[in-house]
Each structure stands twice: as structure tokens, then as C-alpha cells.
């Protein structure tokens, strides 16, 4: 099911999880999860749980990859491989 989720949809989901208002510039693949978006470990888990629900991925199987993610592009890649 994750293959049907677009990169833009993943970026919007991360934007929501990061608490960024829609009026602010959107989230882009090259953005750092921590430095640009201020996503800490708890925020990252919010992203993972939202992706699990929205994209239908098995987050538990990819937990190490999610922990190592530094950029939005890394999250997109994990979803594509899930």
C-alpha cells in the first residue's frame, strides 16, 4: 500500500507531525528532520506511527532505519522500500 503514497503526501504528513502550519513553506525532501523541522525522537515516532496508519507500512520492521533517518528524503526512501 505504501507505493500509492506520493512523495508530496509523505511530506505533508511530516509537515503535520512537525506541527508546521500549512501557510509556512512546505516540507521538501532535502530538509533535515532535526535542524530544519525540529523533529526530535518523540516527533519522529509520531511520523512513524502516522506513516504506519496512512501508508500501511510495518514500522516495527523498519525501526532502525527510521531511527537513522536524517532527512525527509530518508523517510521517503524507507516508505518506498517498505
C-alpha atoms as an extended CHARMM CRD file, in Angstrom:
* protein
*
        82  EXT
         1         1  UNK       CA              0.0000000000        0.0000000000        0.0000000000  PROA      1               0.0000000000
         2         2  UNK       CA              2.9170000000        2.3970000000        0.6220000000  PROA      2               0.0000000000
         3         3  UNK       CA              3.7090000000        2.5870000000       -3.0940000000  PROA      3               0.0000000000
         4         4  UNK       CA              0.4770000000        4.5170000000       -3.6500000000  PROA      4               0.0000000000
         5         5  UNK       CA              1.5080000000        7.3030000000       -1.2660000000  PROA      5               0.0000000000
         6         6  UNK       CA              3.1770000000       10.1240000000       -3.1830000000  PROA      6               0.0000000000
         7         7  UNK       CA              6.3030000000       11.9460000000       -2.0530000000  PROA      7               0.0000000000
         8         8  UNK       CA              4.1580000000       15.0600000000       -1.6170000000  PROA      8               0.0000000000
         9         9  UNK       CA              1.7410000000       13.1650000000        0.6330000000  PROA      9               0.0000000000
        10        10  UNK       CA              4.6420000000       11.9120000000        2.7580000000  PROA      10              0.0000000000
        11        11  UNK       CA              5.9940000000       15.4720000000        3.0020000000  PROA      11              0.0000000000
        12        12  UNK       CA              2.5520000000       16.7690000000        4.0750000000  PROA      12              0.0000000000
        13        13  UNK       CA              2.3380000000       14.0480000000        6.7170000000  PROA      13              0.0000000000
        14        14  UNK       CA              5.7700000000       15.0050000000        8.0610000000  PROA      14              0.0000000000
        15        15  UNK       CA              4.7210000000       18.6640000000        7.9990000000  PROA      15              0.0000000000
        16        16  UNK       CA              1.6690000000       17.7950000000       10.1060000000  PROA      16              0.0000000000
        17        17  UNK       CA              3.7040000000       15.7050000000       12.5330000000  PROA      17              0.0000000000
        18        18  UNK       CA              6.2410000000       18.5380000000       12.8670000000  PROA      18              0.0000000000
        19        19  UNK       CA              3.4330000000       20.9390000000       13.7460000000  PROA      19              0.0000000000
        20        20  UNK       CA              4.2350000000       23.2680000000       10.8620000000  PROA      20              0.0000000000
        21        21  UNK       CA              1.3280000000       25.4230000000        9.7800000000  PROA      21              0.0000000000
        22        22  UNK       CA              0.1390000000       24.9470000000        6.2110000000  PROA      22              0.0000000000
        23        23  UNK       CA              0.8540000000       28.6200000000        5.4950000000  PROA      23              0.0000000000
        24        24  UNK       CA              4.5640000000       28.1340000000        6.1430000000  PROA      24              0.0000000000
        25        25  UNK       CA              6.7620000000       26.9050000000        3.3400000000  PROA      25              0.0000000000
        26        26  UNK       CA              6.1430000000       23.2270000000        2.8090000000  PROA      26              0.0000000000
        27        27  UNK       CA              8.3590000000       20.3400000000        3.7120000000  PROA      27              0.0000000000
        28        28  UNK       CA             10.8030000000       19.2700000000        0.9960000000  PROA      28              0.0000000000
        29        29  UNK       CA             12.8750000000       16.0810000000        0.6220000000  PROA      29              0.0000000000
        30        30  UNK       CA             16.1650000000       17.9110000000        1.2140000000  PROA      30              0.0000000000
        31        31  UNK       CA             15.1160000000       19.2430000000        4.6160000000  PROA      31              0.0000000000
        32        32  UNK       CA             16.7730000000       17.9700000000        7.7810000000  PROA      32              0.0000000000
        33        33  UNK       CA             14.3010000000       16.3680000000       10.1730000000  PROA      33              0.0000000000
        34        34  UNK       CA             16.0670000000       17.8350000000       13.1990000000  PROA      34              0.0000000000
        35        35  UNK       CA             17.7490000000       21.0560000000       12.0660000000  PROA      35              0.0000000000
        36        36  UNK       CA             15.0910000000       22.3340000000        9.6300000000  PROA      36              0.0000000000
        37        37  UNK       CA             11.9330000000       20.8500000000       11.1080000000  PROA      37              0.0000000000
        38        38  UNK       CA             12.8220000000       20.4990000000       14.7820000000  PROA      38              0.0000000000
        39        39  UNK       CA             11.6570000000       16.8830000000       14.9190000000  PROA      39              0.0000000000
        40        40  UNK       CA             13.0370000000       15.1540000000       17.9990000000  PROA      40              0.0000000000
        41        41  UNK       CA             12.8470000000       11.4400000000       18.7920000000  PROA      41              0.0000000000
        42        42  UNK       CA              9.2540000000       11.7160000000       20.0360000000  PROA      42              0.0000000000
        43        43  UNK       CA              8.2770000000       13.6660000000       16.9240000000  PROA      43              0.0000000000
        44        44  UNK       CA              9.9470000000       11.0350000000       14.7780000000  PROA      44              0.0000000000
        45        45  UNK       CA              7.8480000000        8.3500000000       16.4350000000  PROA      45              0.0000000000
        46        46  UNK       CA              4.7510000000       10.4230000000       15.6130000000  PROA      46              0.0000000000
        47        47  UNK       CA              5.8450000000       10.4600000000       11.9740000000  PROA      47              0.0000000000
        48        48  UNK       CA              6.4240000000        6.6950000000       12.0520000000  PROA      48              0.0000000000
        49        49  UNK       CA              3.0230000000        5.9610000000       13.6020000000  PROA      49              0.0000000000
        50        50  UNK       CA              1.2780000000        8.2520000000       11.1210000000  PROA      50              0.0000000000
        51        51  UNK       CA              3.0850000000        6.5480000000        8.2400000000  PROA      51              0.0000000000
        52        52  UNK       CA              2.1410000000        3.1650000000        9.6170000000  PROA      52              0.0000000000
        53        53  UNK       CA             -1.5060000000        4.1850000000        9.6030000000  PROA      53              0.0000000000
        54        54  UNK       CA             -1.5620000000        6.1640000000        6.3420000000  PROA      54              0.0000000000
        55        55  UNK       CA              0.8650000000        4.1640000000        4.2020000000  PROA      55              0.0000000000
        56        56  UNK       CA              0.2120000000        0.7630000000        5.7170000000  PROA      56              0.0000000000
        57        57  UNK       CA              3.8640000000        0.0320000000        6.4080000000  PROA      57              0.0000000000
        58        58  UNK       CA              5.1070000000       -2.2390000000        9.1630000000  PROA      58              0.0000000000
        59        59  UNK       CA              7.0400000000        0.3180000000       11.2180000000  PROA      59              0.0000000000
        60        60  UNK       CA              8.4440000000       -2.2750000000       13.6100000000  PROA      60              0.0000000000
        61        61  UNK       CA             10.3170000000       -3.9460000000       10.7560000000  PROA      61              0.0000000000
        62        62  UNK       CA             11.9710000000       -0.6470000000        9.8280000000  PROA      62              0.0000000000
        63        63  UNK       CA             12.5840000000        0.9160000000       13.2410000000  PROA      63              0.0000000000
        64        64  UNK       CA             16.3840000000        1.0460000000       12.8660000000  PROA      64              0.0000000000
        65        65  UNK       CA             16.0530000000        2.7700000000        9.5060000000  PROA      65              0.0000000000
        66        66  UNK       CA             13.6670000000        5.3500000000       10.9400000000  PROA      66              0.0000000000
        67        67  UNK       CA             15.9940000000        6.0000000000       13.8920000000  PROA      67              0.0000000000
        68        68  UNK       CA             18.8560000000        6.6370000000       11.4660000000  PROA      68              0.0000000000
        69        69  UNK       CA             16.8580000000        8.9640000000        9.2130000000  PROA      69              0.0000000000
        70        70  UNK       CA             18.3110000000       12.4630000000        8.9980000000  PROA      70              0.0000000000
        71        71  UNK       CA             16.3840000000       13.9740000000        6.0930000000  PROA      71              0.0000000000
        72        72  UNK       CA             12.8520000000       13.9350000000        4.7530000000  PROA      72              0.0000000000
        73        73  UNK       CA             14.2480000000       12.0650000000        1.7250000000  PROA      73              0.0000000000
        74        74  UNK       CA             15.3740000000        9.2760000000        4.0690000000  PROA      74              0.0000000000
        75        75  UNK       CA             11.8010000000        8.8400000000        5.3100000000  PROA      75              0.0000000000
        76        76  UNK       CA             10.5110000000        8.7930000000        1.7250000000  PROA      76              0.0000000000
        77        77  UNK       CA             13.0810000000        6.1210000000        0.8260000000  PROA      77              0.0000000000
        78        78  UNK       CA             12.0590000000        3.9450000000        3.8010000000  PROA      78              0.0000000000
        79        79  UNK       CA              8.3970000000        4.1760000000        2.8190000000  PROA      79              0.0000000000
        80        80  UNK       CA              9.2520000000        3.2550000000       -0.7920000000  PROA      80              0.0000000000
        81        81  UNK       CA             11.2260000000        0.1970000000        0.3750000000  PROA      81              0.0000000000
        82        82  UNK       CA              8.6060000000       -0.9340000000        2.9040000000  PROA      82              0.0000000000
